[in-house]
Amino acid sequence: MLIYLYFVDTPVDKEKFEKIYLLYRAKMFYVANKVLHDTYGAEDAVQNAFISIARNISKIDDADSRRTQAYVTVAARNSAYDIIKRKIPTEELKDYNLTNAELDRALDDIC
């Protein structure tokens, strides 16, 4: 977690990031693994998502909010898509999008 805190400036933001990390890392891994079907790739996606979250931590008001949960979930999902895009040429990409209902069900399963 120390590498992520490099991107965070204030002690308040560091505390907020730590709370987000502890609250949502398992959920983010679940979402990324659901997209990638690869545990190692999912771990990479979550790490990349946390770097993005750390860079934008000042935009997050409350670590416990539903809005923050949605933000970190989308960050993990998008990071997983980025990994897919790097591995597969564009013309071979399949539709990997989860519908909002599928994503909500997945989140409810792990909550």
Residue pairs with C-beta under 8 A, 6 or more apart in sequence:
1 18
1 21
3 51
4 17
4 21
4 50
4 51
4 53
4 54
5 14
5 17
5 18
5 54
6 54
7 51
7 54
7 55
7 57
8 14
8 17
8 54
8 57
9 58
13 57
13 58
16 57
16 60
16 63
17 53
17 54
17 57
19 63
19 64
20 53
20 57
20 60
20 63
20 68
20 72
21 50
23 63
23 64
24 68
24 69
24 72
24 73
25 46
25 50
26 110
27 69
27 72
27 73
27 76
27 107
27 110
27 111
28 46
28 49
28 50
28 72
28 73
28 75
28 76
29 42
29 43
29 46
29 76
30 106
30 110
31 73
31 76
31 77
31 80
31 103
31 106
31 107
32 41
32 42
32 43
32 45
32 46
32 49
32 76
32 77
32 79
32 80
33 39
33 42
34 98
34 106
35 42
35 45
35 77
35 80
35 81
35 84
35 96
35 98
36 42
36 45
36 80
36 83
36 84
41 80
41 83
42 80
44 83
45 76
45 79
45 80
45 82
45 83
46 76
46 79
48 79
48 82
48 83
49 72
49 75
49 76
49 78
49 79
52 75
52 79
53 60
53 71
53 72
53 75
60 68
60 71
61 67
61 68
62 68
69 107
73 103
73 107
77 98
77 103
81 96
84 93
84 96
85 93
98 106
